[in-house]
Amino acid sequence: MTVSPSPTQTLAEWVVGSQWPQISEEARAAASRSWLNWLGCAIGGANDPAMDRLVLALQPLAGNGTAPLIGRPGQTDPATAALLHAFASNILDYDDTHWATAIHPAGPVASALAAWSSQERVSGQEVMHAFLLGMEVSCRIGLAVSPGHYEKGWHISGTCGVFGAAVAVGRLMKLSPQQMTWALGHAATQSAGLVASLGTMAKSLNIAHAARSGLVAAQLARHSITANEQALETRFGFAHVLGSGSLNDSVCEGLGKHWEAARNTFKPYPCGFLLHPALDACLAAPDRLSVSSGAIDQVDRIIVSVSPLALVRADRPHPTDALASKLSTQHAVAVALLYGDAGVQRFTDAAVCDDGARALRAKTEVVADDQFTAECARVELRWRDGRSQVREICQPLDQPPLAMSNASLTRKFRELVAHGAPHCNADHLLATLDSFLFAPDAAELLTLTRPNA
């Protein structure tokens, strides 16, 4: 009697057997865009004060190694490098979003790959292939346990990102199907991350630990450290413990034909994606909402209607620092109305303490509209003289939110390089990224981000 492979084994076999020529141009292009966005975010956060603290905290704990750090001096062991890369790529909250699951798929996967590619020579094409496969596995597992997983309070970027990091690094290590199955098992038992961490540095550590744990999972499997071969679907496995019961069979449907990773999107604002519809409502051209600093006293109330999920996750009327402001609808709306933009400088500690932003936050009320999905928001600006201005955004469900053109993505990359590592030559980096698929040694890309490179 023939026994069908389990979902865990099917995913492992697919990752091992995938061939680059069989991958569509659409999926390849999507992977390149995600890689560009990830690298920009990692450079942008490379010298953030939170990153400095983390490097200092880990210094006596990390092992000796030759893995370089993105955008800053120093080197460490590959597992710690993966963790630091991922932390840097998420700390500004400017990273990617797979809208259907709320996963930020690139961070754990790319960060682990960048760390490992500094240890063993691999080509740009090998890295990009592994990157695409890793993101796909993360997103498919995330879809299989959604929406209950995230709604329960699991930080899905961390809990599912670990699987993508494991199979991506495992692909570079040329694991066998058996070893890749073990890598998924090791990833499953290390899966963690709580939504309660949002608004703190621990949120970025959820994603950072996923990168590190995924790399370690692959290394364990490489050396034949066994793990449960049905870790995703078995009783007391990932789906049963962290999901809603049995694993959704769709996790393996259409592998290699339908690419969830191609649906990845990129943030135009450096804050939680649930804030973006409200920001779009404020900033939509040509008739954007505006409050000058001299007119703040003339504002009576600002009422922001959002989805029930956005109210739960992003109702923070009194953010105390930059990290909290990135999950505060009140702060996002205030800076958008005051300054007409919502770039990196609007979500800093200084911006939180801005008198005008503080005054407008105090006048802002966030309410849930049960008819709104996460793609929708309405901002009503009421003036003391009785005037009222209303702007509503509701993205059609058949169109991807957070759509960014290649030109916009390039501008974002330049902004992040200038913010986080002005020593970098953005033009040189962009030219290198354009030809990354043909690079014989993927590690050379990271050397261009380091001081005095």
Number of C-alpha atoms within 10 A of each C-alpha: 3 4 5 8 12 17 22 23 22 16 24 26 18 16 26 22 12 16 11 13 7 9 15 14 10 10 20 18 12 19 23 18 21 29 21 20 25 30 30 28 31 33 29 29 29 32 17 17 10 17 18 12 11 17 15 11 11 13 13 8 9 15 14 12 15 15 22 24 26 31 28 18 12 14 16 20 17 29 24 29 29 33 27 30 34 33 31 33 31 28 28 26 24 29 28 27 23 26 19 15 22 20 25 29 35 36 38 41 36 32 34 35 31 27 31 24 25 20 15 13 13 18 20 22 18 20 25 23 23 28 32 28 27 30 33 27 30 32 30 24 26 28 22 21 24 18 15 14 21 21 13 13 14 21 25 30 32 30 29 32 36 39 35 35 40 36 34 35 32 33 26 22 18 13 24 18 19 17 27 32 30 30 36 32 28 28 31 27 18 20 24 22 24 18 19 13 16 20 23 15 17 18 23 27 22 29 36 31 28 34 38 27 30 35 34 25 30 32 21 18 25 20 10 14 14 16 20 17 23 20 26 25 20 19 13 12 20 27 23 17 15 20 22 17 17 17 20 18 10 13 20 18 10 9 19 18 11 12 22 20 25 19 17 27 22 24 21 21 25 22 28 24 26 23 29 26 26 27 26 25 25 30 21 15 9 6 10 14 21 17 20 11 15 9 12 16 14 12 19 17 18 24 17 25 22 30 21 16 17 28 21 12 18 23 20 20 20 15 22 13 17 22 23 23 26 27 27 29 31 29 29 26 29 28 27 24 23 20 16 19 17 23 18 18 13 25 26 18 16 12 19 23 14 13 12 20 24 19 15 24 25 15 19 22 17 21 17 16 18 11 9 17 16 20 23 24 28 25 26 20 23 18 17 11 9 8 10 14 11 15 19 18 18 17 16 10 9 6 8 16 23 22 15 15 11 10 9 12 20 18 12 23 23 20 18 25 26 17 17 21 24 17 16 20 15 21 10 12 20 15 10 16 19 12 11 20 19 14 17 14 19 24 24 16 18 20 17 19 28 20 15 10 11
